[in-house]
């Protein structure tokens, strides 16, 4: 068993969370194998940008309701 498989095996939690965590780990692991640390940083930056964008959209909805 390689490192990536070992980490994926250790991911625990609620079913929906586990699925999302394993998906994210798969992206990180694949990025590392495909392009090293720089590609991992790019994948994480993209994910962070998506989270920030979703948060901003939700915040805008809340402000409209207030």
mmCIF file of the N, C-alpha and C atoms, coordinates in Angstrom:
data_MODEL
# 
_entry.id   MODEL 
# 
loop_
_atom_site.group_PDB 
_atom_site.id 
_atom_site.type_symbol 
_atom_site.label_atom_id 
_atom_site.label_alt_id 
_atom_site.label_comp_id 
_atom_site.label_asym_id 
_atom_site.label_entity_id 
_atom_site.label_seq_id 
_atom_site.pdbx_PDB_ins_code 
_atom_site.Cartn_x 
_atom_site.Cartn_y 
_atom_site.Cartn_z 
_atom_site.occupancy 
_atom_site.B_iso_or_equiv 
_atom_site.pdbx_formal_charge 
_atom_site.auth_seq_id 
_atom_site.auth_comp_id 
_atom_site.auth_asym_id 
_atom_site.auth_atom_id 
_atom_site.pdbx_PDB_model_num 
ATOM 1   N N  . UNK A 1 1  ? 0.855   -1.170 0.000   1.00 0.00 ? 1  UNK A N  1 
ATOM 2   C CA . UNK A 1 1  ? 0.000   0.000  0.000   1.00 0.00 ? 1  UNK A CA 1 
ATOM 3   C C  . UNK A 1 1  ? 0.903   1.236  0.000   1.00 0.00 ? 1  UNK A C  1 
ATOM 4   N N  . UNK A 1 2  ? 0.630   2.142  -0.951  1.00 0.00 ? 2  UNK A N  1 
ATOM 5   C CA . UNK A 1 2  ? 1.438   3.358  -1.001  1.00 0.00 ? 2  UNK A CA 1 
ATOM 6   C C  . UNK A 1 2  ? 0.881   4.402  -0.032  1.00 0.00 ? 2  UNK A C  1 
ATOM 7   N N  . UNK A 1 3  ? 1.574   5.514  0.079   1.00 0.00 ? 3  UNK A N  1 
ATOM 8   C CA . UNK A 1 3  ? 1.200   6.564  1.027   1.00 0.00 ? 3  UNK A CA 1 
ATOM 9   C C  . UNK A 1 3  ? -0.196  7.105  0.757   1.00 0.00 ? 3  UNK A C  1 
ATOM 10  N N  . UNK A 1 4  ? -0.496  7.377  -0.508  1.00 0.00 ? 4  UNK A N  1 
ATOM 11  C CA . UNK A 1 4  ? -1.793  7.931  -0.868  1.00 0.00 ? 4  UNK A CA 1 
ATOM 12  C C  . UNK A 1 4  ? -2.932  6.999  -0.443  1.00 0.00 ? 4  UNK A C  1 
ATOM 13  N N  . UNK A 1 5  ? -2.781  5.713  -0.682  1.00 0.00 ? 5  UNK A N  1 
ATOM 14  C CA . UNK A 1 5  ? -3.799  4.743  -0.283  1.00 0.00 ? 5  UNK A CA 1 
ATOM 15  C C  . UNK A 1 5  ? -3.913  4.659  1.235   1.00 0.00 ? 5  UNK A C  1 
ATOM 16  N N  . UNK A 1 6  ? -2.786  4.744  1.931   1.00 0.00 ? 6  UNK A N  1 
ATOM 17  C CA . UNK A 1 6  ? -2.789  4.687  3.390   1.00 0.00 ? 6  UNK A CA 1 
ATOM 18  C C  . UNK A 1 6  ? -3.537  5.876  3.984   1.00 0.00 ? 6  UNK A C  1 
ATOM 19  N N  . UNK A 1 7  ? -3.332  7.055  3.439   1.00 0.00 ? 7  UNK A N  1 
ATOM 20  C CA . UNK A 1 7  ? -4.029  8.247  3.929   1.00 0.00 ? 7  UNK A CA 1 
ATOM 21  C C  . UNK A 1 7  ? -5.524  8.116  3.662   1.00 0.00 ? 7  UNK A C  1 
ATOM 22  N N  . UNK A 1 8  ? -5.884  7.700  2.452   1.00 0.00 ? 8  UNK A N  1 
ATOM 23  C CA . UNK A 1 8  ? -7.298  7.566  2.107   1.00 0.00 ? 8  UNK A CA 1 
ATOM 24  C C  . UNK A 1 8  ? -7.994  6.570  3.037   1.00 0.00 ? 8  UNK A C  1 
ATOM 25  N N  . UNK A 1 9  ? -7.297  5.527  3.413   1.00 0.00 ? 9  UNK A N  1 
ATOM 26  C CA . UNK A 1 9  ? -7.865  4.515  4.310   1.00 0.00 ? 9  UNK A CA 1 
ATOM 27  C C  . UNK A 1 9  ? -8.156  5.098  5.694   1.00 0.00 ? 9  UNK A C  1 
ATOM 28  N N  . UNK A 1 10 ? -7.392  6.095  6.122   1.00 0.00 ? 10 UNK A N  1 
ATOM 29  C CA . UNK A 1 10 ? -7.535  6.677  7.453   1.00 0.00 ? 10 UNK A CA 1 
ATOM 30  C C  . UNK A 1 10 ? -8.600  7.776  7.536   1.00 0.00 ? 10 UNK A C  1 
ATOM 31  N N  . UNK A 1 11 ? -9.132  8.203  6.410   1.00 0.00 ? 11 UNK A N  1 
ATOM 32  C CA . UNK A 1 11 ? -10.145 9.261  6.415   1.00 0.00 ? 11 UNK A CA 1 
ATOM 33  C C  . UNK A 1 11 ? -11.436 8.710  7.002   1.00 0.00 ? 11 UNK A C  1 
ATOM 34  N N  . UNK A 1 12 ? -11.924 9.383  8.055   1.00 0.00 ? 12 UNK A N  1 
ATOM 35  C CA . UNK A 1 12 ? -13.131 8.917  8.743   1.00 0.00 ? 12 UNK A CA 1 
ATOM 36  C C  . UNK A 1 12 ? -14.080 10.081 8.976   1.00 0.00 ? 12 UNK A C  1 
ATOM 37  N N  . UNK A 1 13 ? -15.298 9.764  9.361   1.00 0.00 ? 13 UNK A N  1 
ATOM 38  C CA . UNK A 1 13 ? -16.286 10.792 9.664   1.00 0.00 ? 13 UNK A CA 1 
ATOM 39  C C  . UNK A 1 13 ? -17.646 10.398 9.125   1.00 0.00 ? 13 UNK A C  1 
ATOM 40  N N  . UNK A 1 14 ? -18.514 11.391 9.008   1.00 0.00 ? 14 UNK A N  1 
ATOM 41  C CA . UNK A 1 14 ? -19.844 11.169 8.450   1.00 0.00 ? 14 UNK A CA 1 
ATOM 42  C C  . UNK A 1 14 ? -19.708 10.770 6.977   1.00 0.00 ? 14 UNK A C  1 
ATOM 43  N N  . UNK A 1 15 ? -20.652 9.998  6.494   1.00 0.00 ? 15 UNK A N  1 
ATOM 44  C CA . UNK A 1 15 ? -20.572 9.456  5.135   1.00 0.00 ? 15 UNK A CA 1 
ATOM 45  C C  . UNK A 1 15 ? -20.347 10.530 4.080   1.00 0.00 ? 15 UNK A C  1 
ATOM 46  N N  . UNK A 1 16 ? -21.128 11.609 4.127   1.00 0.00 ? 16 UNK A N  1 
ATOM 47  C CA . UNK A 1 16 ? -20.996 12.677 3.144   1.00 0.00 ? 16 UNK A CA 1 
ATOM 48  C C  . UNK A 1 16 ? -19.636 13.368 3.265   1.00 0.00 ? 16 UNK A C  1 
ATOM 49  N N  . UNK A 1 17 ? -19.193 13.578 4.502   1.00 0.00 ? 17 UNK A N  1 
ATOM 50  C CA . UNK A 1 17 ? -17.885 14.201 4.719   1.00 0.00 ? 17 UNK A CA 1 
ATOM 51  C C  . UNK A 1 17 ? -16.765 13.309 4.214   1.00 0.00 ? 17 UNK A C  1 
ATOM 52  N N  . UNK A 1 18 ? -16.879 12.021 4.471   1.00 0.00 ? 18 UNK A N  1 
ATOM 53  C CA . UNK A 1 18 ? -15.845 11.079 4.027   1.00 0.00 ? 18 UNK A CA 1 
ATOM 54  C C  . UNK A 1 18 ? -15.714 11.121 2.511   1.00 0.00 ? 18 UNK A C  1 
ATOM 55  N N  . UNK A 1 19 ? -16.837 11.130 1.813   1.00 0.00 ? 19 UNK A N  1 
ATOM 56  C CA . UNK A 1 19 ? -16.810 11.182 0.355   1.00 0.00 ? 19 UNK A CA 1 
ATOM 57  C C  . UNK A 1 19 ? -16.094 12.436 -0.128  1.00 0.00 ? 19 UNK A C  1 
ATOM 58  N N  . UNK A 1 20 ? -16.466 13.578 0.448   1.00 0.00 ? 20 UNK A N  1 
ATOM 59  C CA . UNK A 1 20 ? -15.838 14.846 0.050   1.00 0.00 ? 20 UNK A CA 1 
ATOM 60  C C  . UNK A 1 20 ? -14.352 14.864 0.402   1.00 0.00 ? 20 UNK A C  1 
ATOM 61  N N  . UNK A 1 21 ? -14.005 14.359 1.569   1.00 0.00 ? 21 UNK A N  1 
ATOM 62  C CA . UNK A 1 21 ? -12.601 14.349 1.985   1.00 0.00 ? 21 UNK A CA 1 
ATOM 63  C C  . UNK A 1 21 ? -11.769 13.442 1.096   1.00 0.00 ? 21 UNK A C  1 
ATOM 64  N N  . UNK A 1 22 ? -12.323 12.281 0.756   1.00 0.00 ? 22 UNK A N  1 
ATOM 65  C CA . UNK A 1 22 ? -11.594 11.364 -0.130  1.00 0.00 ? 22 UNK A CA 1 
ATOM 66  C C  . UNK A 1 22 ? -11.438 11.960 -1.522  1.00 0.00 ? 22 UNK A C  1 
ATOM 67  N N  . UNK A 1 23 ? -12.465 12.669 -1.985  1.00 0.00 ? 23 UNK A N  1 
ATOM 68  C CA . UNK A 1 23 ? -12.384 13.321 -3.286  1.00 0.00 ? 23 UNK A CA 1 
ATOM 69  C C  . UNK A 1 23 ? -11.287 14.385 -3.274  1.00 0.00 ? 23 UNK A C  1 
ATOM 70  N N  . UNK A 1 24 ? -11.254 15.193 -2.222  1.00 0.00 ? 24 UNK A N  1 
ATOM 71  C CA . UNK A 1 24 ? -10.215 16.223 -2.114  1.00 0.00 ? 24 UNK A CA 1 
ATOM 72  C C  . UNK A 1 24 ? -8.837  15.586 -2.010  1.00 0.00 ? 24 UNK A C  1 
ATOM 73  N N  . UNK A 1 25 ? -8.720  14.531 -1.210  1.00 0.00 ? 25 UNK A N  1 
ATOM 74  C CA . UNK A 1 25 ? -7.425  13.857 -1.087  1.00 0.00 ? 25 UNK A CA 1 
ATOM 75  C C  . UNK A 1 25 ? -6.998  13.290 -2.436  1.00 0.00 ? 25 UNK A C  1 
ATOM 76  N N  . UNK A 1 26 ? -7.944  12.746 -3.197  1.00 0.00 ? 26 UNK A N  1 
ATOM 77  C CA . UNK A 1 26 ? -7.617  12.227 -4.527  1.00 0.00 ? 26 UNK A CA 1 
ATOM 78  C C  . UNK A 1 26 ? -7.067  13.313 -5.435  1.00 0.00 ? 26 UNK A C  1 
ATOM 79  N N  . UNK A 1 27 ? -7.673  14.504 -5.360  1.00 0.00 ? 27 UNK A N  1 
ATOM 80  C CA . UNK A 1 27 ? -7.173  15.626 -6.160  1.00 0.00 ? 27 UNK A CA 1 
ATOM 81  C C  . UNK A 1 27 ? -5.767  16.030 -5.726  1.00 0.00 ? 27 UNK A C  1 
ATOM 82  N N  . UNK A 1 28 ? -5.562  16.103 -4.413  1.00 0.00 ? 28 UNK A N  1 
ATOM 83  C CA . UNK A 1 28 ? -4.244  16.495 -3.891  1.00 0.00 ? 28 UNK A CA 1 
ATOM 84  C C  . UNK A 1 28 ? -3.198  15.464 -4.284  1.00 0.00 ? 28 UNK A C  1 
ATOM 85  N N  . UNK A 1 29 ? -3.512  14.207 -4.060  1.00 0.00 ? 29 UNK A N  1 
ATOM 86  C CA . UNK A 1 29 ? -2.579  13.127 -4.377  1.00 0.00 ? 29 UNK A CA 1 
ATOM 87  C C  . UNK A 1 29 ? -2.265  13.090 -5.873  1.00 0.00 ? 29 UNK A C  1 
ATOM 88  N N  . UNK A 1 30 ? -3.303  13.197 -6.689  1.00 0.00 ? 30 UNK A N  1 
ATOM 89  C CA . UNK A 1 30 ? -3.104  13.200 -8.139  1.00 0.00 ? 30 UNK A CA 1 
ATOM 90  C C  . UNK A 1 30 ? -2.279  14.386 -8.602  1.00 0.00 ? 30 UNK A C  1 
ATOM 91  N N  . UNK A 1 31 ? -2.532  15.539 -7.983  1.00 0.00 ? 31 UNK A N  1 
ATOM 92  C CA . UNK A 1 31 ? -1.771  16.739 -8.335  1.00 0.00 ? 31 UNK A CA 1 
ATOM 93  C C  . UNK A 1 31 ? -0.297  16.555 -7.989  1.00 0.00 ? 31 UNK A C  1 
ATOM 94  N N  . UNK A 1 32 ? -0.033  15.978 -6.832  1.00 0.00 ? 32 UNK A N  1 
ATOM 95  C CA . UNK A 1 32 ? 1.362   15.767 -6.429  1.00 0.00 ? 32 UNK A CA 1 
ATOM 96  C C  . UNK A 1 32 ? 2.061   14.807 -7.383  1.00 0.00 ? 32 UNK A C  1 
ATOM 97  N N  . UNK A 1 33 ? 1.368   13.723 -7.725  1.00 0.00 ? 33 UNK A N  1 
ATOM 98  C CA . UNK A 1 33 ? 1.963   12.739 -8.631  1.00 0.00 ? 33 UNK A CA 1 
ATOM 99  C C  . UNK A 1 33 ? 2.136   13.314 -10.036 1.00 0.00 ? 33 UNK A C  1 
ATOM 100 N N  . UNK A 1 34 ? 1.240   14.217 -10.433 1.00 0.00 ? 34 UNK A N  1 
ATOM 101 C CA . UNK A 1 34 ? 1.289   14.779 -11.778 1.00 0.00 ? 34 UNK A CA 1 
ATOM 102 C C  . UNK A 1 34 ? 2.179   15.991 -11.938 1.00 0.00 ? 34 UNK A C  1 
ATOM 103 N N  . UNK A 1 35 ? 2.410   16.724 -10.856 1.00 0.00 ? 35 UNK A N  1 
ATOM 104 C CA . UNK A 1 35 ? 3.180   17.948 -11.027 1.00 0.00 ? 35 UNK A CA 1 
ATOM 105 C C  . UNK A 1 35 ? 3.909   18.424 -9.793  1.00 0.00 ? 35 UNK A C  1 
ATOM 106 N N  . UNK A 1 36 ? 3.870   17.648 -8.736  1.00 0.00 ? 36 UNK A N  1 
ATOM 107 C CA . UNK A 1 36 ? 4.609   18.007 -7.540  1.00 0.00 ? 36 UNK A CA 1 
ATOM 108 C C  . UNK A 1 36 ? 3.923   19.070 -6.697  1.00 0.00 ? 36 UNK A C  1 
ATOM 109 N N  . UNK A 1 37 ? 4.706   19.686 -5.866  1.00 0.00 ? 37 UNK A N  1 
ATOM 110 C CA . UNK A 1 37 ? 4.216   20.640 -4.878  1.00 0.00 ? 37 UNK A CA 1 
ATOM 111 C C  . UNK A 1 37 ? 3.526   21.843 -5.526  1.00 0.00 ? 37 UNK A C  1 
ATOM 112 N N  . UNK A 1 38 ? 4.057   22.322 -6.625  1.00 0.00 ? 38 UNK A N  1 
ATOM 113 C CA . UNK A 1 38 ? 3.456   23.494 -7.273  1.00 0.00 ? 38 UNK A CA 1 
ATOM 114 C C  . UNK A 1 38 ? 2.040   23.207 -7.753  1.00 0.00 ? 38 UNK A C  1 
ATOM 115 N N  . UNK A 1 39 ? 1.805   22.019 -8.285  1.00 0.00 ? 39 UNK A N  1 
ATOM 116 C CA . UNK A 1 39 ? 0.458   21.679 -8.733  1.00 0.00 ? 39 UNK A CA 1 
ATOM 117 C C  . UNK A 1 39 ? -0.473  21.480 -7.544  1.00 0.00 ? 39 UNK A C  1 
ATOM 118 N N  . UNK A 1 40 ? 0.026   20.940 -6.439  1.00 0.00 ? 40 UNK A N  1 
ATOM 119 C CA . UNK A 1 40 ? -0.788  20.817 -5.223  1.00 0.00 ? 40 UNK A CA 1 
ATOM 120 C C  . UNK A 1 40 ? -1.212  22.206 -4.760  1.00 0.00 ? 40 UNK A C  1 
ATOM 121 N N  . UNK A 1 41 ? -0.292  23.139 -4.741  1.00 0.00 ? 41 UNK A N  1 
ATOM 122 C CA . UNK A 1 41 ? -0.609  24.513 -4.333  1.00 0.00 ? 41 UNK A CA 1 
ATOM 123 C C  . UNK A 1 41 ? -1.680  25.100 -5.244  1.00 0.00 ? 41 UNK A C  1 
ATOM 124 N N  . UNK A 1 42 ? -1.576  24.849 -6.524  1.00 0.00 ? 42 UNK A N  1 
ATOM 125 C CA . UNK A 1 42 ? -2.564  25.359 -7.466  1.00 0.00 ? 42 UNK A CA 1 
ATOM 126 C C  . UNK A 1 42 ? -3.947  24.755 -7.196  1.00 0.00 ? 42 UNK A C  1 
ATOM 127 N N  . UNK A 1 43 ? -4.008  23.458 -6.956  1.00 0.00 ? 43 UNK A N  1 
ATOM 128 C CA . UNK A 1 43 ? -5.284  22.783 -6.657  1.00 0.00 ? 43 UNK A CA 1 
ATOM 129 C C  . UNK A 1 43 ? -5.895  23.362 -5.382  1.00 0.00 ? 43 UNK A C  1 
ATOM 130 N N  . UNK A 1 44 ? -5.078  23.547 -4.358  1.00 0.00 ? 44 UNK A N  1 
ATOM 131 C CA . UNK A 1 44 ? -5.593  24.089 -3.097  1.00 0.00 ? 44 UNK A CA 1 
ATOM 132 C C  . UNK A 1 44 ? -6.028  25.542 -3.238  1.00 0.00 ? 44 UNK A C  1 
ATOM 133 N N  . UNK A 1 45 ? -5.300  26.316 -4.022  1.00 0.00 ? 45 UNK A N  1 
ATOM 134 C CA . UNK A 1 45 ? -5.703  27.708 -4.268  1.00 0.00 ? 45 UNK A CA 1 
ATOM 135 C C  . UNK A 1 45 ? -7.037  27.773 -5.006  1.00 0.00 ? 45 UNK A C  1 
ATOM 136 N N  . UNK A 1 46 ? -7.216  26.908 -5.986  1.00 0.00 ? 46 UNK A N  1 
ATOM 137 C CA . UNK A 1 46 ? -8.487  26.873 -6.713  1.00 0.00 ? 46 UNK A CA 1 
ATOM 138 C C  . UNK A 1 46 ? -9.630  26.505 -5.776  1.00 0.00 ? 46 UNK A C  1 
ATOM 139 N N  . UNK A 1 47 ? -9.405  25.532 -4.913  1.00 0.00 ? 47 UNK A N  1 
ATOM 140 C CA . UNK A 1 47 ? -10.438 25.109 -3.959  1.00 0.00 ? 47 UNK A CA 1 
ATOM 141 C C  . UNK A 1 47 ? -10.751 26.248 -2.993  1.00 0.00 ? 47 UNK A C  1 
ATOM 142 N N  . UNK A 1 48 ? -9.716  26.928 -2.524  1.00 0.00 ? 48 UNK A N  1 
ATOM 143 C CA . UNK A 1 48 ? -9.918  28.062 -1.628  1.00 0.00 ? 48 UNK A CA 1 
ATOM 144 C C  . UNK A 1 48 ? -10.697 29.178 -2.301  1.00 0.00 ? 48 UNK A C  1 
ATOM 145 N N  . UNK A 1 49 ? -10.400 29.442 -3.560  1.00 0.00 ? 49 UNK A N  1 
ATOM 146 C CA . UNK A 1 49 ? -11.133 30.468 -4.311  1.00 0.00 ? 49 UNK A CA 1 
ATOM 147 C C  . UNK A 1 49 ? -12.603 30.085 -4.455  1.00 0.00 ? 49 UNK A C  1 
ATOM 148 N N  . UNK A 1 50 ? -12.870 28.815 -4.703  1.00 0.00 ? 50 UNK A N  1 
ATOM 149 C CA . UNK A 1 50 ? -14.253 28.348 -4.842  1.00 0.00 ? 50 UNK A CA 1 
ATOM 150 C C  . UNK A 1 50 ? -15.011 28.511 -3.525  1.00 0.00 ? 50 UNK A C  1 
ATOM 151 N N  . UNK A 1 51 ? -14.363 28.152 -2.420  1.00 0.00 ? 51 UNK A N  1 
ATOM 152 C CA . UNK A 1 51 ? -14.992 28.291 -1.102  1.00 0.00 ? 51 UNK A CA 1 
ATOM 153 C C  . UNK A 1 51 ? -15.284 29.766 -0.813  1.00 0.00 ? 51 UNK A C  1 
ATOM 154 N N  . UNK A 1 52 ? -14.331 30.638 -1.097  1.00 0.00 ? 52 UNK A N  1 
ATOM 155 C CA . UNK A 1 52 ? -14.516 32.073 -0.855  1.00 0.00 ? 52 UNK A CA 1 
ATOM 156 C C  . UNK A 1 52 ? -15.661 32.622 -1.704  1.00 0.00 ? 52 UNK A C  1 
ATOM 157 N N  . UNK A 1 53 ? -15.741 32.173 -2.941  1.00 0.00 ? 53 UNK A N  1 
ATOM 158 C CA . UNK A 1 53 ? -16.806 32.635 -3.831  1.00 0.00 ? 53 UNK A CA 1 
ATOM 159 C C  . UNK A 1 53 ? -18.174 32.172 -3.330  1.00 0.00 ? 53 UNK A C  1 
ATOM 160 N N  . UNK A 1 54 ? -18.261 30.921 -2.911  1.00 0.00 ? 54 UNK A N  1 
ATOM 161 C CA . UNK A 1 54 ? -19.521 30.406 -2.375  1.00 0.00 ? 54 UNK A CA 1 
ATOM 162 C C  . UNK A 1 54 ? -19.914 31.151 -1.099  1.00 0.00 ? 54 UNK A C  1 
ATOM 163 N N  . UNK A 1 55 ? -18.944 31.440 -0.260  1.00 0.00 ? 55 UNK A N  1 
ATOM 164 C CA . UNK A 1 55 ? -19.207 32.177 0.973   1.00 0.00 ? 55 UNK A CA 1 
ATOM 165 C C  . UNK A 1 55 ? -19.721 33.577 0.656   1.00 0.00 ? 55 UNK A C  1 
ATOM 166 N N  . UNK A 1 56 ? -19.079 34.250 -0.287  1.00 0.00 ? 56 UNK A N  1 
ATOM 167 C CA . UNK A 1 56 ? -19.516 35.602 -0.674  1.00 0.00 ? 56 UNK A CA 1 
ATOM 168 C C  . UNK A 1 56 ? -20.946 35.595 -1.193  1.00 0.00 ? 56 UNK A C  1 
ATOM 169 N N  . UNK A 1 57 ? -21.289 34.583 -1.987  1.00 0.00 ? 57 UNK A N  1 
ATOM 170 C CA . UNK A 1 57 ? -22.653 34.488 -2.513  1.00 0.00 ? 57 UNK A CA 1 
ATOM 171 C C  . UNK A 1 57 ? -23.662 34.296 -1.386  1.00 0.00 ? 57 UNK A C  1 
ATOM 172 N N  . UNK A 1 58 ? -23.331 33.439 -0.426  1.00 0.00 ? 58 UNK A N  1 
ATOM 173 C CA . UNK A 1 58 ? -24.225 33.229 0.710   1.00 0.00 ? 58 UNK A CA 1 
ATOM 174 C C  . UNK A 1 58 ? -24.345 34.481 1.568   1.00 0.00 ? 58 UNK A C  1 
ATOM 175 N N  . UNK A 1 59 ? -23.241 35.171 1.768   1.00 0.00 ? 59 UNK A N  1 
ATOM 176 C CA . UNK A 1 59 ? -23.251 36.403 2.544   1.00 0.00 ? 59 UNK A CA 1 
ATOM 177 C C  . UNK A 1 59 ? -24.118 37.465 1.868   1.00 0.00 ? 59 UNK A C  1 
ATOM 178 N N  . UNK A 1 60 ? -24.061 37.551 0.565   1.00 0.00 ? 60 UNK A N  1 
ATOM 179 C CA . UNK A 1 60 ? -24.885 38.487 -0.193  1.00 0.00 ? 60 UNK A CA 1 
ATOM 180 C C  . UNK A 1 60 ? -26.370 38.159 0.009   1.00 0.00 ? 60 UNK A C  1 
ATOM 181 N N  . UNK A 1 61 ? -26.722 36.880 -0.021  1.00 0.00 ? 61 UNK A N  1 
ATOM 182 C CA . UNK A 1 61 ? -28.110 36.481 0.194   1.00 0.00 ? 61 UNK A CA 1 
ATOM 183 C C  . UNK A 1 61 ? -28.575 36.874 1.597   1.00 0.00 ? 61 UNK A C  1 
ATOM 184 N N  . UNK A 1 62 ? -27.720 36.661 2.584   1.00 0.00 ? 62 UNK A N  1 
ATOM 185 C CA . UNK A 1 62 ? -28.079 37.018 3.966   1.00 0.00 ? 62 UNK A CA 1 
ATOM 186 C C  . UNK A 1 62 ? -28.282 38.518 4.082   1.00 0.00 ? 62 UNK A C  1 
ATOM 187 N N  . UNK A 1 63 ? -27.411 39.287 3.474   1.00 0.00 ? 63 UNK A N  1 
ATOM 188 C CA . UNK A 1 63 ? -27.542 40.752 3.544   1.00 0.00 ? 63 UNK A CA 1 
ATOM 189 C C  . UNK A 1 63 ? -28.832 41.228 2.898   1.00 0.00 ? 63 UNK A C  1 
ATOM 190 N N  . UNK A 1 64 ? -29.253 40.587 1.812   1.00 0.00 ? 64 UNK A N  1 
ATOM 191 C CA . UNK A 1 64 ? -30.512 40.950 1.158   1.00 0.00 ? 64 UNK A CA 1 
ATOM 192 C C  . UNK A 1 64 ? -31.702 40.688 2.057   1.00 0.00 ? 64 UNK A C  1 
ATOM 193 N N  . UNK A 1 65 ? -31.612 39.643 2.851   1.00 0.00 ? 65 UNK A N  1 
ATOM 194 C CA . UNK A 1 65 ? -32.717 39.285 3.739   1.00 0.00 ? 65 UNK A CA 1 
ATOM 195 C C  . UNK A 1 65 ? -32.776 40.176 4.977   1.00 0.00 ? 65 UNK A C  1 
ATOM 196 N N  . UNK A 1 66 ? -31.668 40.771 5.317   1.00 0.00 ? 66 UNK A N  1 
ATOM 197 C CA . UNK A 1 66 ? -31.652 41.662 6.489   1.00 0.00 ? 66 UNK A CA 1 
ATOM 198 C C  . UNK A 1 66 ? -32.028 43.006 6.064   1.00 0.00 ? 66 UNK A C  1 
# 
